[in-house]
Amino acid sequence: MTSKWRRLTDRLAGKTEPEPLWQEGVPDHLDVPIRDWLYEVLRTYDMAVPVAVRLKLPSKILKSRDPYAELATLEDSKNPMLRLEVIDAVLGCVEQALQGASWHHRQTAASYARQLEGILREGGVAFAVSEDGSGLERRMDETLHATYDKAVEAGASRVETAADHLRAAFSEAYGIRPDPSAAYSRAIKAVEAVANPLYLPNEAEPTLGKVRAHLDQGRHKYEMVIADRAGAPADIDAVVAMVSLLWHGQRDRHEGGPTSAPVTQEAAETAVHTAAILVHWISSGSIRRK
């Protein structure tokens, strides 16, 4: 979610379109609030060593008189993302350190995460605090995020691993250092987690490709809960098309073929949202037997 606030001159001019998000690093107008947030959290949880080790930072930082201050103001002209990487590492280290901690301690950490999200959102930064507070992720359109949330909820209600794979796919696609190939692979696994037991219960080695073939050849056996233009339950052509798109689009699954190619960032993001819709539909019973 991005800030809906508009400066006075923009409101007077009738400007409604959102300002572009800051895509790389921490903008100057957020330097002080980010510095203060980092310093307080690093000191409160004594995170200088874990963060420096996780990011493989030079030892001079920990040898300084105030490692917390060094980390809170750390910048590198060759790596404009370094400040965000420090924030991401701090969130991750705190989350890891508080596993099994009391409710009070975890609520305090959650409060820090919400405070940071407020700074990033109001400051127009393209990265947001993840839902579990364990790191940063690329900020997403509200409608798309709602679709993702619904899919995770539906997937968790049916097969817990589907929700886990979907969360991982989202993180790989929208993290500070995206991994398109891993995101696409996780997206497919998320759909397989809910589709394989339902459509291929007796298959020894079920795959999304076999699910696609099963649905394609058995179109007459299934229908959608949504109606077509005649008012009858719609056919599953859209489902088959989406499964086929997801299955055939993973061009890095095998090497050496004439159509083998790396997965692009755009393809990975599309795959994650396609998987989210399929997980939601399959888990919620939107596709049913006649």
C-alpha positions in Angstrom: 0.0 0.0 0.0 1.3 3.4 -0.9 0.6 6.7 0.7 -2.6 8.4 -0.6 -1.5 11.8 0.7 -0.9 14.6 -1.9 0.9 17.8 -1.3 -1.2 21.0 -1.3 -0.1 22.3 -4.7 -0.9 18.9 -6.3 -4.4 18.9 -4.7 -5.1 22.4 -5.9 -4.0 21.5 -9.4 -6.3 18.4 -9.4 -3.4 16.0 -9.7 -4.5 12.5 -8.8 -1.9 10.1 -10.3 0.6 8.8 -7.7 4.1 10.0 -7.6 6.7 7.5 -8.9 8.2 5.4 -6.2 11.9 5.7 -5.4 13.4 2.6 -7.0 16.9 2.4 -5.7 18.4 3.0 -2.3 17.2 5.5 0.4 16.3 9.0 -0.8 17.9 12.0 0.9 14.6 13.1 2.5 14.5 9.8 4.4 18.2 9.8 5.4 17.6 11.0 9.0 14.5 8.9 9.9 16.1 5.8 8.5 19.3 6.5 10.3 17.5 7.0 13.6 15.4 3.9 13.1 18.4 1.8 12.3 20.5 3.1 15.2 17.7 2.4 17.7 16.9 -1.1 16.5 20.6 -2.1 16.2 21.3 -0.9 19.7 18.1 -2.3 21.3 18.7 -5.8 19.9 22.6 -5.6 19.8 22.6 -6.5 16.1 25.9 -5.0 15.0 27.8 -8.2 14.8 25.0 -10.4 13.2 24.2 -7.8 10.6 27.9 -7.1 9.7 28.6 -10.9 9.4 25.5 -11.5 7.4 26.4 -8.8 4.9 30.1 -9.7 5.0 31.0 -6.1 5.8 34.6 -4.8 6.4 35.9 -5.5 10.0 36.6 -1.8 10.5 32.9 -1.2 11.1 32.9 -3.5 14.2 36.2 -2.0 15.3 34.9 1.5 15.3 33.9 3.3 18.6 30.2 3.0 17.7 29.4 0.2 15.3 25.7 0.9 15.6 26.2 4.4 14.2 28.5 3.1 11.5 25.9 0.7 10.3 23.0 3.2 10.6 24.8 5.6 8.2 26.6 3.1 6.0 26.6 4.0 2.3 28.5 3.0 -0.8 28.5 5.0 -4.0 29.1 1.8 -6.0 26.2 0.0 -4.3 23.2 2.4 -3.9 21.2 -0.6 -2.5 23.6 -1.1 0.5 21.5 1.0 2.9 18.4 -1.1 2.1 20.4 -4.3 2.4 21.4 -3.2 5.9 17.7 -2.6 6.8 16.8 -5.9 5.3 19.5 -7.7 7.3 18.5 -6.0 10.5 14.9 -7.1 10.1 16.0 -10.7 9.3 18.4 -10.9 12.2 15.9 -9.5 14.7 13.2 -12.0 13.4 15.7 -14.9 13.8 16.8 -13.8 17.2 13.3 -13.6 18.5 12.1 -17.0 17.4 10.6 -18.6 20.5 10.7 -15.3 22.4 7.9 -14.0 24.6 4.8 -12.3 23.1 5.9 -9.0 24.5 9.3 -9.0 22.8 7.8 -10.1 19.5 5.2 -7.3 19.7 7.9 -4.8 20.3 9.8 -6.0 17.2 6.5 -5.8 15.2 6.0 -2.2 16.4 9.5 -1.3 15.0 8.6 -3.0 11.7 5.4 -1.0 11.5 7.2 2.2 12.2 9.7 1.4 9.4 6.9 0.6 7.0 5.3 3.9 7.7 8.6 5.8 6.9 9.1 3.9 3.7 5.5 4.2 2.6 5.2 8.0 3.3 8.6 8.5 1.8 7.6 6.9 -1.5 10.1 4.1 -1.5 9.6 1.1 -3.8 10.3 -1.4 -1.0 8.1 -2.4 1.8 8.4 -4.4 5.0 7.3 -8.0 4.4 4.1 -9.2 6.1 6.0 -11.2 8.6 8.5 -8.4 9.3 11.5 -10.5 8.4 12.8 -8.4 5.5 12.1 -6.0 2.7 10.2 -6.8 -0.5 9.3 -4.8 -3.6 6.1 -2.7 -3.0 3.1 -4.2 -4.9 -0.1 -2.7 -6.3 -2.8 -3.1 -3.6 -5.1 -5.1 -5.8 -2.4 -7.6 -6.7 -1.4 -7.9 -3.1 -5.0 -8.6 -2.1 -5.0 -11.5 -4.7 -1.8 -12.8 -3.3 -3.1 -12.7 0.3 -6.3 -14.5 -0.7 -4.3 -17.2 -2.4 -2.0 -17.7 0.6 -5.1 -18.0 2.9 -6.8 -20.4 0.6 -3.7 -22.5 0.0 -3.0 -22.7 3.8 -6.5 -23.9 4.4 -6.0 -26.8 2.0 -2.3 -27.7 1.9 0.1 -25.7 4.1 3.1 -26.3 1.7 1.2 -24.4 -1.0 1.1 -21.3 1.1 4.8 -21.8 2.0 5.8 -22.1 -1.7 3.7 -19.1 -2.7 5.3 -16.9 0.0 8.7 -18.1 -1.1 7.8 -17.3 -4.7 6.7 -13.9 -3.8 9.8 -13.2 -1.8 12.1 -14.4 -4.6 10.3 -12.3 -7.2 10.0 -9.1 -5.1 13.0 -9.2 -2.8 15.9 -6.8 -2.8 17.9 -9.2 -4.9 15.2 -11.0 -7.0 15.8 -14.5 -8.3 13.4 -14.9 -11.3 14.3 -18.6 -11.8 13.7 -19.5 -8.2 10.5 -17.5 -8.1 9.1 -19.3 -11.1 10.0 -22.7 -9.8 8.3 -21.9 -6.5 5.2 -20.7 -8.2 4.8 -24.0 -10.0 5.4 -25.9 -6.8 2.7 -23.9 -5.1 0.1 -24.9 -7.8 1.3 -28.5 -7.7 0.9 -28.6 -3.9 -2.9 -28.1 -4.3 -3.5 -29.6 -7.7 -1.6 -32.8 -7.6 -3.4 -34.4 -4.7 -6.8 -33.3 -6.1 -6.4 -34.2 -9.8 -3.6 -36.9 -9.6 -4.2 -38.7 -6.3 -2.8 -42.0 -7.6 0.0 -40.7 -9.8 3.4 -41.9 -8.6 5.3 -38.8 -9.9 2.7 -36.0 -10.3 3.7 -32.8 -12.1 2.0 -29.6 -13.2 2.4 -30.9 -16.8 0.4 -34.0 -15.9 -2.2 -31.8 -14.2 -2.5 -29.8 -17.4 -2.9 -32.9 -19.5 -5.6 -34.3 -17.1 -7.6 -31.1 -17.2 -7.1 -30.7 -20.9 -8.3 -34.2 -21.7 -11.1 -34.1 -19.1 -12.6 -30.7 -19.9 -16.0 -32.4 -20.0 -15.7 -33.5 -16.4 -15.2 -30.1 -14.8 -16.9 -26.7 -14.7 -16.4 -23.4 -13.0 -18.6 -21.9 -10.3 -18.8 -18.7 -12.3 -21.4 -18.6 -15.1 -20.8 -18.1 -18.8 -22.8 -15.7 -21.0 -25.7 -18.2 -21.3 -26.0 -18.4 -17.5 -24.6 -22.0 -17.3 -21.5 -22.9 -15.4 -18.5 -21.8 -17.4 -16.1 -24.4 -18.9 -12.5 -24.7 -17.7 -10.8 -23.4 -20.8 -9.4 -20.5 -18.9 -8.0 -22.8 -16.2 -6.3 -25.0 -18.8 -4.9 -22.0 -20.6 -3.4 -20.6 -17.3 -1.9 -23.9 -16.3 -0.5 -24.3 -19.8 0.9 -20.8 -19.7 2.6 -21.4 -16.4 3.9 -24.8 -17.4 5.3 -23.9 -20.8 6.6 -20.5 -19.7 9.3 -22.0 -17.5 11.9 -22.0 -20.3 14.9 -22.7 -18.0 13.5 -26.0 -16.7 15.8 -27.9 -19.0 19.0 -26.8 -20.7 20.2 -27.3 -24.2 16.8 -27.2 -26.0 16.1 -24.8 -28.9 13.7 -22.8 -26.8 15.6 -22.8 -23.5 16.1 -19.3 -22.1 16.6 -17.6 -18.7 13.5 -16.6 -16.9 13.1 -12.8 -17.0 11.9 -10.7 -14.0 8.7 -9.9 -15.8 8.0 -13.5 -16.5 8.7 -14.5 -12.9 6.3 -11.8 -11.6 3.6 -12.9 -14.0 4.1 -16.6 -13.0 3.7 -15.7 -9.3 0.4 -14.0 -9.8 -0.8 -16.6 -12.2 0.0 -19.2 -9.6 -1.7 -17.2 -6.9 -5.0 -17.2 -8.9 -4.7 -20.9 -9.6 -4.0 -21.7 -6.0 -7.0 -19.6 -4.9 -9.3 -21.2 -7.5 -8.3 -24.8 -6.8 -8.3 -24.4 -3.0 -11.6 -22.6 -2.8 -13.5 -25.0 -5.0 -13.9 -22.5 -7.9 -13.2 -25.5 -10.2 -15.5 -28.4 -9.5 -16.6 -31.8 -11.0 -19.8 -31.8 -12.9 
